[in-house]
Amino acid sequence: MNVSIIQPILNISLPDKWSVGTSEMNLVYDWERDDWTALPLGMKLAKLVKFGQLPVQFTGSYEHNFADDYDAPKLTFNFTVKFLFPI
């Protein structure tokens, strides 16, 4: 398999520990097929909260895949909870 993977990352911090940005999308170009096999465009919204001293990030994201000729899902919704352990 001869592919290139691009993962654009953009994140903007907002007031009150909110952030908005691109989802964790991977754009995949297949050089053998000479076509995009995954071409998603997505956004995410995140909120950082504390439970006692433990920071926790809640993230919701949405992606729409514009390369719909292959087996990748057309729409993706994710909800993630990250427990952060600062050292």
Phi, psi and omega in degrees: 000133183237092185231157171242139180239129178239132178234093178287138181234125176220128180218132179239124177280136179244168177299160177060033175065029172264155172212154178224148180183192176284150175290176181275059186276147176241116175272127186237123176248126179263112183288334178286323177275346183056047183200160174283129176261340173215122181224068184276154171228125185210163180231155175223154176230130184228151177225130177259126178230166176239136171249098189069240177263355185270114175284138180227134179249127175255130183226134172241137181220158179223138175226143172241125181267117181274350175265085188261016179274356186237191188275009179285148179294147180285318180234141178225130173240134179229145170230125185233141172241121180245123174269123185255130182242086180294144180249000000 
